[in-house]
Amino acid sequence: MSALPLVAVVATAANGVIGFQGGMPWSVPSDLRRYRALTMGKPMIMGRRTLESIGRVLPGRDTIVLTRASEPPFEGAILARSPDEAIALAARAADRRGANEIVIAGGGEIYRAFLPRTIRVERTVIGAEPTGDAFFPDLAAAGFRLVAEENGAADPRDSAPTRYERWERASSPR
């Protein structure tokens, strides 16, 4: 297991929705800029469906895909078969880049699988309550406490307002 902290970066609607039919049920360019800033230069662990919804490996980051598929969906993605293997691959990538943390980047199954090991969550709350089929776990119930929040920087193209939250584990991860 990596000594590097695992940090989830997620955007959720006010009702906990993180996705609908393989995509995000909102358009918030200001949050995409925040996501880029929070993940740049760091290894990211995500599921195959999340990477497919992004449509490519994001530049400046290592993409570790936790999947049962025999090949990664895009060139440049690094295939992992288990959470422990994903963490080990991410730790090696972090060492090469000089990164100080590993990002858990979704989707729902990946967030749930890694939440017991996650020490911090950088959450954007989208001010909407869309229909969804993928949800983020309740952080307070999972042993996290809200330590910081601020209103997001609005972009005229945002479909809804945002609030940024930082949650930290109230006790040490399992």
C-alpha positions as CSV (number, residue, x, y, z in Angstrom):
1,M,0.0,0.0,0.0
2,S,1.1,3.5,-0.8
3,A,2.3,5.9,1.9
4,L,0.9,8.6,-0.4
5,P,-2.5,10.0,0.6
6,L,-5.5,9.1,-1.5
7,V,-7.6,12.2,-2.3
8,A,-11.0,11.9,-4.0
9,V,-11.9,14.7,-6.5
10,V,-15.6,14.7,-7.3
11,A,-18.4,16.9,-8.5
12,T,-21.9,16.0,-7.1
13,A,-25.3,17.5,-7.5
14,A,-27.0,18.7,-4.3
15,N,-28.8,15.3,-4.2
16,G,-25.6,13.3,-4.5
17,V,-25.9,12.5,-8.2
18,I,-22.5,12.2,-10.0
19,G,-23.7,10.8,-13.3
20,F,-26.5,9.8,-15.6
21,Q,-26.2,7.4,-18.5
22,G,-22.5,7.6,-18.6
23,G,-22.2,11.4,-18.4
24,M,-22.5,14.4,-16.1
25,P,-26.0,15.8,-16.0
26,W,-24.7,19.4,-16.0
27,S,-22.3,21.6,-17.8
28,V,-20.0,23.6,-15.4
29,P,-16.8,24.8,-17.2
30,S,-15.6,26.5,-14.0
31,D,-15.5,23.1,-12.2
32,L,-13.6,21.5,-15.1
33,R,-10.9,24.2,-14.6
34,R,-10.8,23.4,-10.9
35,Y,-10.6,19.7,-11.6
36,R,-7.6,20.3,-13.9
37,A,-5.9,22.3,-11.2
38,L,-6.5,19.7,-8.5
39,T,-5.3,16.8,-10.7
40,M,-2.5,18.1,-12.8
41,G,0.8,16.3,-12.4
42,K,-0.8,13.6,-10.3
43,P,-1.7,10.0,-10.9
44,M,-5.5,9.4,-11.2
45,I,-7.3,6.1,-10.5
46,M,-10.6,5.7,-12.3
47,G,-12.9,3.1,-13.7
48,R,-13.2,2.2,-17.4
49,R,-16.6,3.8,-17.8
50,T,-15.3,7.1,-16.3
51,L,-12.4,7.2,-18.7
52,E,-14.7,6.3,-21.6
53,S,-17.0,9.2,-20.6
54,I,-13.9,11.6,-20.6
55,G,-13.0,10.3,-24.1
56,R,-9.3,10.3,-23.7
57,V,-6.3,10.1,-21.4
58,L,-5.9,13.6,-19.9
59,P,-2.6,15.3,-20.5
60,G,-0.2,15.9,-17.6
61,R,-1.6,13.1,-15.5
62,D,-1.2,9.4,-15.3
63,T,-4.4,7.5,-15.8
64,I,-4.7,4.2,-13.9
65,V,-7.8,2.3,-15.0
66,L,-9.3,-0.2,-12.6
67,T,-11.1,-2.7,-14.9
68,R,-11.7,-6.3,-15.7
69,A,-11.2,-5.6,-19.4
70,S,-8.1,-7.1,-21.1
71,E,-6.9,-3.8,-22.6
72,P,-7.2,-0.2,-21.5
73,P,-9.8,1.8,-23.5
74,F,-7.3,4.4,-24.7
75,E,-3.6,4.5,-25.5
76,G,-1.6,5.8,-22.6
77,A,-4.0,4.5,-19.9
78,I,-2.4,2.0,-17.4
79,L,-4.4,-1.1,-16.7
80,A,-5.0,-2.3,-13.1
81,R,-6.9,-5.4,-12.0
82,S,-7.3,-4.7,-8.3
83,P,-7.5,-1.7,-6.0
84,D,-4.1,-2.7,-4.5
85,E,-2.5,-2.9,-7.9
86,A,-4.0,0.4,-8.9
87,I,-2.5,2.1,-5.8
88,A,0.9,0.5,-6.4
89,L,0.9,1.6,-10.0
90,A,-0.2,5.1,-9.0
91,A,2.5,5.3,-6.3
92,R,5.2,4.5,-8.9
93,A,3.7,7.1,-11.3
94,A,3.6,9.7,-8.4
95,D,7.3,8.9,-7.6
96,R,8.3,9.5,-11.3
97,R,6.4,12.8,-11.3
98,G,7.2,14.0,-7.8
99,A,3.5,14.1,-6.9
100,N,2.6,14.1,-3.2
101,E,-0.9,12.4,-3.5
102,I,-2.9,10.0,-5.6
103,V,-6.3,11.2,-7.0
104,I,-9.4,9.0,-6.9
105,A,-11.3,10.2,-9.9
106,G,-14.5,8.0,-10.1
107,G,-17.0,6.8,-11.0
108,G,-19.3,5.6,-8.3
109,E,-17.9,2.1,-7.8
110,I,-14.4,3.4,-7.7
111,Y,-15.2,6.1,-5.1
112,R,-16.9,3.5,-3.0
113,A,-14.0,1.0,-3.3
114,F,-11.4,3.5,-2.3
115,L,-13.4,5.6,0.2
116,P,-12.2,3.6,3.2
117,R,-8.6,4.4,2.3
118,T,-9.2,8.0,1.3
119,I,-8.1,10.8,3.7
120,R,-9.5,13.8,1.9
121,V,-12.3,14.7,-0.5
122,E,-12.3,17.8,-2.7
123,R,-16.0,18.0,-3.6
124,T,-17.7,20.5,-5.9
125,V,-21.4,20.7,-5.1
126,I,-23.4,21.6,-8.2
127,G,-26.5,23.6,-7.2
128,A,-29.0,21.4,-9.0
129,E,-30.9,18.1,-8.3
130,P,-30.8,16.2,-11.6
131,T,-32.0,12.7,-12.2
132,G,-29.0,10.3,-12.0
133,D,-28.0,6.7,-11.9
134,A,-24.6,7.1,-10.2
135,F,-24.3,8.6,-6.7
136,F,-21.5,9.6,-4.3
137,P,-21.6,8.2,-0.8
138,D,-22.6,10.3,2.2
139,L,-19.3,11.7,3.5
140,A,-20.5,12.3,7.1
141,A,-21.8,8.8,7.4
142,A,-18.4,7.5,6.0
143,G,-16.5,9.2,8.8
144,F,-15.5,12.5,7.1
145,R,-15.9,16.0,8.4
146,L,-16.4,19.2,6.5
147,V,-13.3,21.4,7.1
148,A,-13.7,24.2,4.5
149,E,-16.2,25.5,2.0
150,E,-16.5,28.5,-0.3
151,N,-18.7,29.5,-3.2
152,G,-17.3,28.6,-6.6
153,A,-16.1,31.1,-9.1
154,A,-19.0,31.4,-11.6
155,D,-18.5,31.1,-15.4
156,P,-21.4,32.6,-17.5
157,R,-21.5,29.2,-19.3
158,D,-22.1,27.2,-16.0
159,S,-25.5,25.6,-16.0
160,A,-25.7,25.9,-12.2
161,P,-23.9,27.6,-9.3
162,T,-21.2,25.7,-7.4
163,R,-19.8,25.4,-3.9
164,Y,-16.4,23.9,-3.2
165,E,-16.0,21.7,-0.1
166,R,-13.0,20.0,1.5
167,W,-13.7,17.0,3.7
168,E,-11.2,15.2,5.8
169,R,-11.4,11.9,7.5
170,A,-12.4,12.3,11.1
171,S,-10.4,9.2,12.1
172,S,-7.5,7.4,10.4
173,P,-8.3,5.4,7.3
174,R,-8.8,1.6,7.5
